Amino acid sequence: MTRRVRIGNHSLKVPGSPTARRLLGAGLVVGGILGFLPILGFWMVPLGLLILSIDSKLVRRWRRRMEVRHGAWLKRRYPRVAALLGLNNNGNGNRKSNPKR
């Protein structure tokens, strides 16, 4: 079974096997650390951490904290961009808004 990781409006296919995901995520992080080399890039580190967060509770917690912090910063600093990205003011960052009661 192939899993998908969503980043904004884009989604990426990742391997269905946890071992393959861990190897891919670790490889991307290590390759990203060597980002000063011509073929590799620093963009690989966040992508590797995103893939690792599927299986690792520790990385998943870190990623969620970063999402909340960056979402709050984006809403405060660039509210128009935050609205375009679907961040609303209900506090949880979901695209769906809370129904009025």
N, C-alpha and C positions, 0 to 999 in steps of 0.2 A: 504494500500500500504506500503510495507516495503522499507525503504531507506537503502543505503549502504554508509559507510564511508571508504574512501581509505587511507591507511597508507603505503606508499611505494608501494610494489607490492602486499600487502595484502588488503583485504576488509572485513569489518564487517557489519553484518546486524544490523540495529537499528529499533526500533518501528516506525511505520508510523504516529502515533498520536503525535502531539506536546506536549501534556500534559505528555504522557508516556516518551517521550524523555527527557523532563525537569526533571521529577522525577528520571529517571535513571541516568542522568548526575549529578544531585545534590546529589543523593545517593552515586555515585562513588567518588565525591569530598569529601563528609563528611567521607566516609569510608577510603579514602586515607589519610585524616588528622589524622585519628586514626591508621595510618599505623604501629605504634609500637606494636600494638596488634598482636597475633600470626596468625590469619586467614587473616587479612587485610594487605594491602601493599601500599607503597607510589606510586606504578605504577598506582593506581586508579585515582590519581589527574589529570594527563594529559589526560587520557582516558575520564574522566568525563568532562573536559573542551572541549575536541574535540567534544563530543556529544552535549554539551550545545551550541557550536558555530554554530550548524545547525540553531538554532532558535534565538539566541541572537546576535544582532549587535555588542554590546560592546565586548563580548567574541570573536566573529569572527574577529574583528579588531585586538585585542590583538594577536590572534593566527596567523594571516597573518603577523603581524610585526615580531613575533618570527620566523616564517618560513623564512622570508627574511633575518633576521639577522643570523640565524643559517646556512642558505644556503650559504651566503656570507662568513661566517667564515669557513665553510667546504671546499668551493672552494679554499679559500686562504691557509688554513692549510693542507688539505688533498685532493689535486686535483684528485688523482686516485679514492678515495672513492666517491667523488662527481660525477665523470664521471660514475662510476658503478651505482650510484643511479639515474642517468639520469639528473643531473643538468648540463646544458650546459652554454655557455658563452654569450647567447643572452640577459641576464639581467632579464628575467622574471621567470626563474626557470622551464619553461615548457620543456617537452621532445622534442618537435618539434623545429627544428632550423629555423631561418628566412631564406627564400630563398634569394640567392644573386641576386641583381638587376643590 
